[in-house]
Amino acid sequence: MTLCIYCRKPKSKGDLTLEHVIPQFLGGACVPDEFKTRSVCKSCNNDLGLFVDASFEKHWFVTEKLREIHYSTFDPSQEVGLPLICMGHSDLRPPMMEEGETCEAWLGPLGEQIYWVRKDDSRLYWYSGGNPRTVKKAASRAYYLFSERSPKNPALSLRAFRDSFAGRRVRKIMCTTVDFDPKVIGFSDPDELDKTRIDYILRNCLTKPRRRNRVRMYVHYDVRFMAKLAIGMAHCLFGERVLSTTYANMLHKGLWHRPDEDVPELQGATDWMKPRDPHFAKVMGDPDAVTIAIVPVANAVAVNLNLGESMNWSIQCASGESLAPEDIEALGMGRVIVLYPQLHRSVDLPMVDYIAHKIGNRPHPKLTEIGAMLNRNRDYLKSL
């Protein structure tokens, strides 16, 4: 039997599965195998993916920052559609919406408007795009309008429309009159309900150009995620011994924190605390990457997570009571993993080499190579 590092329950080999302790939405599939483990049960892998990883990933600020990172590889000649921007819950109420449904507003790359009528989830109210499990199973409808800028490069709009809401049961309906058959990019012919809603949407969008959207926030959206990341990183770096300490128990409480409970006093800082030291986030990050640093601090080890140079979290992952001097010495000044999820690549390097590259003293070959591949079309959308 093996103890699952998250629920701490003994599990048989058949109950265990591969876990990326750095989640795949951050680029965890391309990190060294050192940060993948099979000491996680299938139940935790599934449930924590929905209630912990997605709680972080689907929070509006994180979703939009990851979208910005993915935009760094934009190439107008490629067939890949740019991701839509979630604008929150719209004040529009299309006719015959059912109880428990919401109308979520999205924007396309050239200002196109999309209104997605889907089931809401009061438990996961801050998730952009709703409950990931529900939207894969429950049928929904989305209504698309081109913008005044769309004719400047219609292919951008069409690709974004085609690739939007992939993997979800979304019936796509075109509201704008077009001179082609939208079914070729996955749209459906409107039924009577759709026609009624199209009339409502066009009437409201034309007569009331200003819309009032609401973005829902949950202040502690990152508590469980950072505790989970700390537990996973500590286990991969130092083994099971670091998960049986007083501080590890506090991390465990953080992982299983409930909204009606007091937040455990974990050692670290959240992104909300960033104004205390705004320069730290810039030093520890890359505008086009996810950066994870492993750093020895005051007889302990901390993990720093940075998204796009502007969002930053830090948390102690292992306390001195479980670490030997050689554990700290092996880290030297620290270690940095720079992840480029948009390229499915990562670079693992010592902290001193990362800082030297960051301040321009000694460019790192791999980081320089990847940097040259990004933002080649940064100003393209602005020029349209």
N, C-alpha and C positions, 0 to 999 in steps of 0.2 A: 504493500500500500504506500502511496505517496501523498504527502500533505499538500493540498492546493494552497498556493501562496496567498490567494485572495480570501477564500472563505475559511481556510485553516482546518478543513475537514479531510480525513483520510479518504483517498480515492483509489480505485483499482486502475490498472493500466488502461482498460477499455473506456474508463470515464474521463481520461485525460486527452488533451488536444494541444496543437501548436498555438502558442500565444506570441504575438508581436508586442513586446512590452512598450515599444514606441509604436503607437497605432498607425495603421496604413494610411489614414487620411493625412498624417504628418510626413509620410514617406517611409514608414517603418519597414516596408517590404524590401527596401534597398540598403538597409543598415547591415553592419557585420552580424553574422549568425550568433555572435556572443550575446546579442540582445533579443534572442528568441528562445523560448523555453517551452518545455512540455510539462511543467509542474503546475498546470492550470486545468481545472475541470471544465468540461463542456458547458455546464450550467453557468459558471461564472463568465466564461468566454462569450456566451450568447447574451446573458442578461446585463452584464457590465458594459457590453458593447452598446446596448440600447440606452441604458440609464446612466452611464458614466461617460463613456467616450462620446456618444452623441450629444449628451448634455453640454459638453464643451464645444464640440465641432459645430453644432447647430445654433449656438448662441450667435446673435446677429453680428456682434463685433468680430468674432473669430471667423465666421462664415465669410464676411466681406474681406477680411485680411487675407485669408487663403485664396479667395477669388483674385485679389490684386496680385498675389504671388504667381498664380497660374497665368495671368495676363502677360507676364514677362516673356513668354515664349510665343506670343501672338504673331502670326504671319498671315497677312491677308490672302496669300496665294494658296494656303492650305485648306483642306476640306473640313477641318474641325470647327465646330460651332463654338463661339465664345459663350461662357456661362452667363445666365441671367442674373440680375441683381434683385435681391428680395427687398421690397420697400415696406414690408409690414402689412398689417391687416387694414384693408381699405374701408372707407366709409360707404362704398357702394354696396347695395343689397339687391343683387339681381333677382328678378321674380322667381317665386316658387322655390326658394332655398329652404331646405329642410332644417328642422331643429337640430342643433349641434353642428351645423356647417358654418364655415367662415369664407369670406372672399379675400384672398391674399393678392396683393399687388406686386408685380415684378416688372423690371425694365430690361429691354434688350440693349445691345451694344450701341445702337444709334437712337436711343430714346423710345423704342417701341414699347407699347403698353400691353401687359398681359394680366388678365384677371383670372385667378385660379379659384374655383369654387370647390372646396374639399371639406372633409370631416375635420373638426377641431378636436383637440385633446386638452381638457382642463388640467390634467396632471402635468403634461409636458408643454405648457403654454408658451414657453420662450423658444421652442424649437422652430427655427426658420424652415418652412416647408412641412411642418407637422411631424407627427409620430412616424418614423421611417417604416415601421412594420405595417401600420395602418394604410399608408398611402400606396404601399405595394399591392395590397389586397383589395381595398375599397375603391370602387369606381368613382371618378371625379371628372370635372369638365374645366377646360381652360379656354379663355377667349382672347384672341390676338388682334392687335391693331398696329399697322405700320405707322411710322412717324414721318414728319416732313423731311427728315434727313435720310430716310431709307433709300430713296431713289439714287443717292450718291454712290451707294454700293449695295444693291439689292441682295447680292450673294451673302453678305455678312448677316443680314436679317434672316434670310432663308435658312442658312446653316444653324443659326442660333435657335430658330423656331423648331427646326427638324430635330436637333439634339436635346432640346429642353425636356425636363422631367423624364429622363431615361429610366427605365426600370419601374415606372409607376403606371398605374391604370388610369391614364389621363386621356380623355376624349378631347382632341384639339379642334377648335372651331375658329375659322377665319371671320373676323368682323369687317375687315376692309375689302372693298370690291377690287379684285385682281384679275389680270388677263391670262391666268394659267390655272390649272387644276390643282388646288392645294393638297389633294390626296397623294400626289407624288412625293410629298415630304411628310406624310403620315397624318394628315388632317382627315376629318370626317365631314360628310355633308350634314348641314344643320337640320335638326328635326324641329318640330313646332316649338318645343321649349327653348331650343337654341335661338330660333328666330325672335322669340319674345325677348330673350335676354340681349341679343344683339341690338335690337331697337332701344332697349333701356340703356345699355352701355354707351352706344353712340350718342344718344340724346343727352346723357349726363356729361360725357366727356367733351362734347362740342359746346354745350351751353355753360358748363362749369369747369373751366380749364384747371382750376385749383382743386386738388384732392387732399383730403385729410387722412393720412395713414397713421396707424399706431404700431410701434415696435415694442413688443413685450420683453421685459427684462427680469431675470432672476439673479439677485446680487451674488449668491453663493454658487453659481453655476460651475465654478472651477475647483471647488473644495475636494470633491470626491475624485475628480480626474487627477489632480496633482498628487493626492495621496496614493492613488493607484500607480501613477508613473513612478513615484518614489519607491514604492514597494517592489515593483518590477525591476527597476534599475538596480536597486540594492541587491536583490536576489541574484541577478545576472553577474554583477560585479564581484560579490563577496560570498555568495552562497546562503544556505539556510540559517547559518549562525546569526546573521544580522536581523533576522525576523522574529527573534525571541527575546527582545529587549523591552525595557519600559517605553522607549521612544517608538519602537516598532508597534507596540500596542496602541499608541496614540495615532499612528498612521492608519492602523486597522480601523480605529474608530472613525477616522476621517473618511476612509473608503466607504464605510457603511453608514455615514451620516444621513439623518433624515431631516427634512425641512423644519419639523417642529422641535428639533433639538438644538442645544447650544453648539456652536461651531468649535471643534477641538482646537486647542492652542498648538498648532503645528509651527515648527521653526521655519520661517521663510517670509516671502512677500508675494502679494497678488498683484495683478496688473493695475488694480485700483490704486495701489500705493506708488505707482510709477512717478507721479509728480515730485516725490521726495528726491529722486535722483534721475531726472530724465535723460542725462547723458549716459548713464549706465546701460540703458536699453540699446542705445545706438552703438556702443562699443561691443556689446555682446551679441549683436545681430547683423544680418545682411538683409537689405531691402527686398531681395528676391528669393529668400530662403527661410527655412525653419532651422534654427540653431539650438542644439542641446549641448550644454557644457557640464562637465563633471569636475567639481572643484573641491579640494581639501580646504576645510575651514575650521579653525579652532578645535582641533582634535575630533573632527567629524567630516563627513562628506556631504556635499550639497549638489543638487541638480538645478541648472538654470535653463528654462525654456524661453525661447525668443521667437516671435513670429514677425517677419518682415521688418525688423529693426525698430518697431514701434510698440509692440505688445510684449510684456515680459513678466515671467513668474520665476520664483526661486523657492526651493524647499529642501530641507535637510532630508537625506534619504537613509543615512546610517550614522549612528552615534558612536562616540569613542569607546563606550563600554564593550562593544563587540568587535572593535577593530584592533589589529596588531600594528605596531610601528611600520612594518614592511608594507602593509596595505596603503598607508598614507604615502610612504616613500615612493611606491610604484607609480603613483599618480603624478609625481613631480609637481609642477605648477598647475596641473590640470589637463584636461582633455576636451576636445571640442568635436562634435559631429555636426557637419553642415549638410542639411538635407534639401534636395531640390525635387520635391514630389512631382513637379510639372515635367521633369526630365527623367524621373525614375533613377536618380543618381544621388550619391552621398559621398562626402569626403570626411575621413576620420584623421585628425591631426592633433599634435600637442598644443596646449594653450599658448605657449611661447611663439610657435610658428603662426598660429591664428592671429595673435595680436600684432606680430610683425607684419603680416599681410594686411591687416586691417588699417594700420597707421601708415602703410606705404613704405616701410623700411625694407622689407624683403618679400616681394610678391611670391605667393605660393603657386607652383606650376598648375596644379589641378584646379584650384579656385580661379586662377586667371583664365584658364582654358574655358571653364564653364561660364565665367562672367562675360566672355566675348560672344557667347552664344545667345545671350539674353538681351531683351529690350532693343532689338534691331529695328523694331517698328513702334517704338514708344509713342511717337507723336502722330501716328497715322490717323487714329480716330479723331484727334483734335483738329486735324487738317481738313476733315470732310465737312 
